[in-house]
């Protein structure tokens, strides 16, 4: 009997093993990888029907980089992100909103072994709905922030000064200070108060995202 193939990419050994076993028990043929290089090698050899991707794979390229490689090649491979990041913008990326072959599951919101098979089936049949797109939930952490504000909040959490943030964005100091003020306001913080609003903003970011993760980190 023909078995559909899935490549599972996860850097945590225990979680990778649990996911692979669960998917195998559902009748799929599974190969596993723990990093970008091994994942791309397997994908090129196997040409899988679907991939299950963690986003944070440690140093170097991440799971979104793998997905982008796949999407450049074709849209035929179903993609299921299974990640601790509530929003891909925290990894400085965006996921296709309306693509029915993409699912995004937050490990913190679900017993993922119970939902992952349903998400895989939906992505494989191009019927994935908002049920399988946790990155689009209205109540996800920091959902009220724009992409720019997420970027500014990340830079604040890295301890960057206003001038350093301006330099990183290639904008004037005045425009950057206005953007920072709007970001703090979106978080409900008063940049003119006696409280250190930048420290509070950084804590908010770390509490919801964890340590800052970039593609080069």
C-alpha positions in Angstrom: 0.0 0.0 0.0 1.3 3.5 -0.9 2.2 5.5 2.1 2.3 9.3 2.0 5.7 10.6 3.1 6.4 13.3 5.8 9.6 14.9 6.8 9.6 16.0 10.5 12.1 18.8 11.3 12.5 19.4 15.1 15.7 20.0 17.0 14.5 18.5 20.3 15.2 14.8 20.3 12.3 13.8 22.5 9.7 15.9 20.8 11.0 14.8 17.3 10.7 11.1 18.3 7.1 11.6 19.7 5.9 13.4 16.6 7.5 10.9 14.3 6.0 7.9 16.1 2.6 9.5 16.2 2.6 10.3 12.5 3.9 6.8 11.6 1.1 5.2 13.7 -1.3 7.2 11.5 0.0 5.4 8.4 2.6 7.8 7.1 6.1 7.1 6.0 8.3 9.4 8.2 11.9 10.7 7.9 13.3 13.0 10.6 15.9 15.8 10.7 17.1 18.1 13.5 18.5 21.0 11.4 18.2 22.9 8.2 21.0 21.1 6.3 19.7 17.6 7.1 16.2 18.7 6.4 16.9 20.0 2.9 19.0 16.9 2.1 16.0 14.7 3.0 13.5 16.8 1.2 15.6 16.8 -2.0 15.9 13.0 -1.8 12.4 12.0 -0.7 10.3 14.8 -2.3 7.8 14.4 0.6 4.1 14.9 0.4 4.3 17.1 3.6 6.7 18.5 6.1 6.2 19.2 9.8 8.5 22.1 10.8 9.6 23.6 14.0 10.6 27.2 13.5 13.4 27.6 16.0 16.1 25.1 15.0 19.0 26.8 16.9 21.8 28.6 15.2 21.5 29.2 11.4 18.4 29.0 9.1 15.1 28.1 10.7 11.9 26.3 9.8 10.5 29.2 7.9 13.6 29.2 5.7 12.9 25.6 4.8 9.3 26.4 3.9 10.3 29.4 1.8 12.7 27.0 -0.2 9.7 24.7 -0.7 7.4 27.4 -1.8 9.9 28.7 -4.3 10.1 25.3 -5.8 6.3 24.5 -5.8 3.2 24.7 -3.7 2.6 20.9 -3.9 4.2 20.1 -0.5 1.9 20.6 2.4 3.5 22.5 5.3 2.6 22.1 9.0 4.4 24.4 11.4 4.5 23.0 14.9 6.2 25.6 17.0 6.4 27.4 20.4 6.2 30.7 18.6 2.7 32.1 18.8 3.4 34.4 15.8 5.9 33.9 12.9 6.6 37.6 13.0 8.6 36.8 16.2 11.0 35.1 13.8 10.9 38.1 11.4 8.7 36.3 8.9 5.2 36.1 7.6 3.2 33.0 6.6 0.8 32.9 3.7 -2.6 33.8 5.2 -5.0 32.1 2.8 -3.0 29.1 1.6 -5.0 26.0 2.3 -1.9 23.8 2.2 -0.4 25.4 5.3 -1.2 24.8 8.9 0.4 26.6 11.9 0.0 24.9 15.3 1.2 26.5 18.6 2.6 23.8 20.9 1.4 25.8 23.9 -2.3 25.8 22.7 -2.8 22.2 21.9 -2.0 18.6 22.7 -0.3 18.6 19.3 -0.3 14.8 18.9 -4.1 14.9 18.9 -4.3 17.7 16.3 -1.3 17.2 14.1 -2.8 14.4 12.1 -6.0 16.3 11.4 -3.8 19.3 10.4 -1.7 17.2 8.1 -4.7 15.7 6.4 -6.2 19.2 5.9 -3.0 20.6 4.5 -2.5 17.7 2.2 -6.0 18.0 0.8 -5.9 21.9 0.6 -8.7 22.2 3.1 -6.8 23.7 6.1 -9.0 26.3 7.8 -8.5 28.8 10.6 -8.8 25.9 13.1 -5.3 25.0 12.0 -3.9 28.6 11.9 -3.0 29.5 15.4 -0.8 32.3 14.0 -4.0 34.1 13.0 -5.8 34.0 16.3 -7.1 37.4 17.4 -6.0 36.8 21.0 -2.5 35.6 20.3 0.3 37.4 22.2 1.0 40.9 20.8 -1.5 40.5 18.0 -2.4 44.2 18.4 1.1 45.2 17.2 2.0 45.9 13.6 4.9 44.2 11.9 7.0 47.4 12.4 6.0 47.6 16.1 7.1 43.9 16.5 10.4 44.8 15.0 10.9 47.8 17.2 9.9 45.8 20.3 12.5 43.2 19.4 15.2 45.8 19.1 14.2 47.4 22.4 14.4 44.0 24.0 18.0 43.7 22.7 18.9 46.8 24.6 19.2 49.1 21.5 19.1 52.8 22.0 16.8 55.0 19.9 19.7 56.0 17.7 20.7 52.3 17.2 17.1 51.4 16.3 17.0 54.3 13.8 20.3 53.1 12.3 19.0 49.5 12.1 15.9 50.6 10.3 17.6 53.2 8.1 15.2 55.9 9.3 15.7 59.3 11.0 15.9 59.6 14.8 12.7 61.7 14.9 10.7 59.2 12.9 12.1 56.3 15.0 11.2 58.0 18.3 7.7 58.5 17.0 7.4 54.9 16.1 8.8 53.8 19.5 6.2 56.0 21.2 3.4 54.4 19.2 4.7 50.9 20.0 4.7 51.7 23.7 1.2 53.1 23.5 0.0 50.0 21.7 1.3 48.0 24.7 -0.6 50.3 27.1 2.6 51.9 28.3 3.2 55.7 28.8 6.6 56.7 27.4 6.3 59.9 29.5 5.7 58.3 32.8 8.2 57.8 35.6 8.2 54.1 35.1 10.8 52.7 32.7 8.5 51.9 29.9 11.3 50.4 27.7 12.1 47.9 30.4 8.5 47.0 30.8 8.2 46.7 27.0 11.2 44.4 26.9 9.8 42.2 29.6 6.5 42.0 27.7 8.4 40.8 24.6 10.5 38.2 26.4 7.5 36.9 28.3 5.6 36.3 25.1 8.5 35.4 22.7 11.4 34.2 24.8 14.9 35.2 23.9 15.2 37.1 20.7 15.6 34.7 17.7 16.9 35.8 14.4 17.9 33.9 11.3 21.6 34.6 12.0 21.3 33.9 15.8 
